[in-house]
């Protein structure tokens, strides 16, 4: 059985205080090209700085997973309707008629 990570992990080199981040923003941006950088405020991670290409890949993966989830939901609903056609509702009864407006 595989373990699902519930929070991101990082090492000490990826942590920087907000004060230091504001003083060394150029350096922070360069480091973010190699690995995400975690900015802390009062000892808690508050902000993450990442390279745009990395962000874009995360975004695309999230969109892909959302699409797969939506497809799975649709397949499950279609299968349920195929197996139990009596639970279906005609589309026309769901649409608003001109009289409702």
N, C-alpha and C positions, 0 to 999 in steps of 0.2 A: 504494500500500500504506500502511495506517495504522500509526502507531506506538503500541504499547501501553505505557503508563506502568507501570513496575514498582514505583515508590515514590512516595508523595505529595510534592508540592512545596509550599513555603511561602516566605514572605518574612521578612525580618529583623524586621518589626513583629509577627510571630506567634510569635516566640521569646521565652521568658522563663526565667530560671534558677529552680530550685526554691526558692532562698532568697527571691528577689523574689516568686515566686508565693505563698509563704506570708505574706509581708508585705502583699501587695496583692491578696488573693484576690477581694474584691468587684469591683475593677477588672478582674481577669482574667475573671470571670464575665460582666461586661458586654461585654467585647471578644469573648468566645466566642459571643455572640449574633450577631455580625456575621461572624465567621470562626473556624475552629478555632484554638486556641492550643496551642503546643507547649512543654512544660516540659522544660528540659534539666537534666541532672545530669552534672557533669564533662565538659561539652561535647557530650554525646550526648542526642538526644531520648529521653525516658523515658516521658512521659505526654502525652496529648492531652485537652484540655478542649473539649467542643463543646456547642452549644445542643441541648436535648433534641429539638426538632422536626427538626433536621438529623440527629441520631442515629437518630431514628425513620424518617426517609426512607431513610437508608443501610440500616437493618435490613430495612425492607420490600423494598427493591430486592434485597438479598442473598437474602431468602426467595423472591422472584419468580424470580431467576436459578437458585437451587437447584431450584425446582419445574420450571423449563424444562429443566434438565439431566437431572433424573430422568425427565421425560416423554420426552426424547430417547433416553435409555438404554432405556426400555421399548419405544418404537417400534422401535428398532434390534433389540432382542431378539425382538420379535414378527415383524418382517420376516425375521430370520434363521430363526426357526421356520417361518414360512410357506414360505420357500424350501427348507428342509431339515427336513421334519417328523420324519425319523428321529432327529434329535438330541434330540427332546423326551423328557422324563421324566414319567410320570403323577404327578399330584398325590398320589394315595393312597400311592404308594411313598415320597414325601418326608415325609409326616406320620408322627408317632409313633403307634404303636398303643398301646392300653391295656396290652398285654402288656409293653411296654418300660418301663413305670413301676414 
